[in-house]
Amino acid sequence: MRLQASSINGSAKQVLPALCLVTDNVGDAIYVHGPRIGTYFQVTRLNIDDMVSVPSLGIIIQKIDTTHCLVQLRGLVSGIYTGLTPNQQLFVDTTGRLTHLIPPAPTPSIGKRCIQTMGYALDVAVFYLDPKSPIIRVS
């Protein structure tokens, strides 16, 4: 099996082949957690309370098998999330998924939390993925 990086019709959509964990799912915000192995980037789900795992660079858009996936870094995404509110920002939540709600401030036991805008909803099931630099909130 060989996955290829792609750009659809010359659009700004950026998709990369990656190795992910069995526990990672379609729609998870990811970070690169190790060096590339051959043509595969090593990624896993972002934890906004672990400063080693920030920033998120994109989301998993397809699981090929348990440990191979496609990661989208930028561009239009459809069918991954539903119930979106057009023109509203998307953030990474405490589960590593995207949400319209800004994550709450961290508790003193956590200390720091990453708040990262990942893009904007364009329709109920379409959003533009455009990860921005995270803001670190301190308890």
Long-range contacts (C-beta under 8 A, 24 or more apart in sequence): 1-64, 1-65, 1-68, 2-39, 3-39, 3-40, 3-64, 3-68, 3-70, 11-75, 11-76, 12-74, 12-75, 13-72, 13-74, 13-75, 13-76, 14-58, 14-72, 14-73, 14-74, 14-75, 15-61, 15-70, 15-71, 15-72, 15-73, 16-41, 16-58, 16-70, 16-71, 16-73, 17-41, 17-68, 17-69, 17-70, 17-71, 18-42, 18-43, 18-60, 18-68, 18-69, 18-70, 18-71, 19-43, 19-67, 19-68, 19-69, 20-44, 20-60, 20-63, 20-67, 20-68, 20-69, 20-71, 21-45, 21-67, 22-66, 22-67, 24-60, 24-63, 24-69, 25-60, 25-63, 26-60, 26-61, 26-62, 26-63, 26-69, 26-80, 27-59, 27-60, 27-80, 27-81, 27-97, 27-98, 28-59, 28-60, 28-96, 28-97, 29-56, 29-58, 29-59, 29-92, 29-96, 29-97, 29-98, 29-116, 29-118, 30-56, 30-57, 30-58, 30-59, 30-60, 30-71, 31-55, 31-56, 31-57, 32-57, 40-68, 41-71, 43-69, 43-71, 45-96, 46-92, 46-96, 46-114, 47-96, 48-92, 48-93, 48-94, 48-96, 48-103, 48-113, 48-114, 48-115, 48-116, 49-94, 49-106, 49-110, 49-112, 49-113, 49-114, 51-112, 51-114, 51-136, 54-114, 54-116, 54-134, 54-136, 55-114, 55-116, 55-131, 55-133, 55-134, 56-92, 56-116, 56-118, 56-131, 56-134, 57-131, 58-129, 58-131, 59-98, 59-118, 59-129, 72-129, 73-129, 73-131, 74-129, 74-130, 74-131, 75-128, 75-129, 76-122, 76-126, 76-127, 76-128, 76-129, 77-119, 77-126, 77-127, 77-128, 77-129, 78-123, 78-125, 78-126, 78-127, 79-125, 81-125, 81-127, 82-124, 82-125, 83-124, 83-125, 84-121, 84-123, 84-124, 84-125, 84-126, 84-127, 85-121, 85-124, 86-121, 86-122, 86-123, 86-124, 87-120, 87-121, 87-122, 88-120, 88-121, 89-117, 89-119, 89-120, 90-117, 90-118, 90-119, 90-120, 90-121, 90-127, 91-115, 91-116, 91-117, 91-118, 92-116, 92-118, 98-127, 105-137, 105-139, 106-137, 106-138, 106-139, 107-139, 108-139, 110-139, 111-138, 111-139, 112-136, 112-137, 112-138, 112-139, 113-137, 113-139
